[in-house]
Amino acid sequence: MITSQRLLQGFFVFGILYSILILTGYDTLTWYLKPFLLPFLFYAVVKSEVFETKKWLLIALLFSWFGDCILMFADKSEMYFIYGLVAFLLAHVLFIILFSSQKSANKSFKEKLFWVGFLGATIYLIGILSLLIPSLGDLKFPVTAYALIITIMLKTALKGTFDWGGNSKYTVMIGAAFFVTSDSILAINKFHSPIPLANFWIMLTYLIAQFSITYGILKLNQKNNLGAQHLSS
């Protein structure tokens, strides 16, 4: 039987090979392979032990996969880009719910460093929108809404680094930061100015993001479960 750990390892290896194929110009092959990436993470979560917020992680990954598949056709029509944007917006809302629902000490608001990070994320939001809005046209509202939601997702993960236990909280935060990086590269490349090797950097940072969030949440809840078992024994 394939275990959760094996599926995570499979995604890691597949992600490296996929990134190399993008870098070496096998665009047609990577187009066909793209829908097979996230199912590794999805089934890794399915195979993992039961934890309270497992359903939110699964649904977030599912909507991310919808977004991946829809954006494959973004060059055919602008509507595919909008539908893909909506799918990922919903995925980020689900990630916000996932992060907010973790066992929490709720001490972040008392930490000065949290507010430094909070301010930094707010400055990012203002900066990216100031850069993009002049060239967004009819997409001003959906892109602004998306940027706001992904910034909230980042801030929720940041809050978790102060409120959650164990080192896996930093892995989740890294994943959230890479997600913002990936979406920022995509947006700047599409709406502002071309970025060299944009598709490679978009996908590399995206794959790191999805892996880090999934792995981090699984490890975080594994620690929580072990802690609960220890307290009850």
Beta strands, then each sheet from edge to edge (+ up, - down):
end
